[in-house]
Amino acid sequence: MTEETQKRTKVELIEAMQRLYTEISSLTEEIDEIKAEAKERAMPAALMAKVAALRASSKVDDVLEKNAALEALVDEVRNS
């Protein structure tokens, strides 16, 4: 933290957080519009949103590994 950020008042901190929450709300609205467009075109909107979120957080490989482990376990149980 810089000295400047340490000196902000409660009001300034709340206002800074409010600006970020407003941005988040705006971005969420945009995402909802994109998902609605995908649904209109008979695309799997929820699944597409999940993939986009995983890509944004660089967690695609982790999820794929977990899904592979799940699939292997399901196959093991089915075949027993």
C-alpha contacts under 8 A as a table, 3 or more apart, distances in Angstrom:
res1	aa1	res2	aa2	distance
1	M	5	T	6.36
1	M	6	Q	6.77
2	T	5	T	5.50
2	T	6	Q	6.47
3	E	6	Q	5.07
3	E	7	K	6.36
4	E	7	K	5.34
4	E	8	R	6.87
5	T	8	R	5.55
8	R	11	V	7.99
8	R	12	E	5.76
8	R	13	L	6.32
9	T	12	E	5.11
9	T	13	L	6.21
10	K	13	L	5.12
10	K	14	I	6.11
11	V	14	I	5.10
11	V	15	E	6.08
12	E	15	E	5.04
12	E	16	A	6.11
13	L	16	A	5.05
13	L	17	M	6.21
14	I	17	M	5.08
14	I	18	Q	5.98
15	E	18	Q	4.89
15	E	19	R	6.24
16	A	19	R	5.28
16	A	20	L	6.56
17	M	20	L	5.13
17	M	21	Y	6.17
18	Q	21	Y	5.03
18	Q	22	T	6.07
19	R	22	T	5.10
19	R	23	E	6.32
20	L	23	E	5.01
20	L	24	I	6.19
21	Y	24	I	4.93
21	Y	25	S	6.12
22	T	25	S	5.08
22	T	26	S	6.24
23	E	26	S	5.07
23	E	27	L	6.13
24	I	27	L	5.08
24	I	28	T	6.03
25	S	28	T	5.06
25	S	29	E	6.28
26	S	29	E	5.15
26	S	30	E	6.41
27	L	30	E	5.02
27	L	31	I	6.19
28	T	31	I	5.04
28	T	32	D	6.15
29	E	32	D	5.06
29	E	33	E	6.29
30	E	33	E	5.07
30	E	34	I	6.33
31	I	34	I	5.09
31	I	35	K	6.15
32	D	35	K	5.02
32	D	36	A	6.09
33	E	36	A	5.03
33	E	37	E	6.25
34	I	37	E	5.04
34	I	38	A	6.30
35	K	38	A	5.02
35	K	39	K	6.20
35	K	45	A	5.17
35	K	46	A	7.27
35	K	49	A	7.22
36	A	39	K	5.02
36	A	40	E	6.15
36	A	45	A	7.40
37	E	40	E	5.09
37	E	41	R	6.45
38	A	41	R	5.17
38	A	42	A	6.42
38	A	43	M	5.09
38	A	44	P	7.00
38	A	45	A	5.38
39	K	42	A	4.93
39	K	43	M	5.33
39	K	44	P	6.65
39	K	45	A	5.60
40	E	43	M	7.45
44	P	47	L	5.46
44	P	48	M	6.06
45	A	48	M	5.02
45	A	49	A	6.06
46	A	49	A	5.10
46	A	50	K	6.25
47	L	50	K	5.03
47	L	51	V	6.30
48	M	51	V	5.12
48	M	52	A	6.19
49	A	52	A	5.03
49	A	53	A	6.12
50	K	53	A	5.14
50	K	54	L	6.14
51	V	54	L	5.09
51	V	55	R	6.09
51	V	60	V	7.51
52	A	55	R	5.11
52	A	56	A	6.11
53	A	56	A	5.04
53	A	57	S	6.27
54	L	57	S	5.20
54	L	58	S	5.92
54	L	59	K	5.06
54	L	60	V	5.25
55	R	58	S	4.92
55	R	59	K	6.27
55	R	60	V	5.81
56	A	59	K	7.87
58	S	61	D	7.74
59	K	62	D	5.29
59	K	63	V	6.36
60	V	63	V	5.32
60	V	64	L	6.18
61	D	64	L	5.04
61	D	65	E	6.11
62	D	65	E	5.20
62	D	66	K	6.29
63	V	66	K	5.05
63	V	67	N	6.04
64	L	67	N	5.00
64	L	68	A	6.10
65	E	68	A	5.09
65	E	69	A	6.28
66	K	69	A	5.07
66	K	70	L	6.13
67	N	70	L	4.92
67	N	71	E	6.02
68	A	71	E	5.03
68	A	72	A	6.13
69	A	72	A	5.10
69	A	73	L	6.21
70	L	73	L	5.12
70	L	74	V	6.15
71	E	74	V	5.10
71	E	75	D	6.14
72	A	75	D	5.13
72	A	76	E	6.13
73	L	76	E	4.98
73	L	77	V	6.21
74	V	77	V	5.19
74	V	78	R	6.09
75	D	78	R	5.05
75	D	79	N	6.06
76	E	79	N	5.28
76	E	80	S	6.31
77	V	80	S	5.34
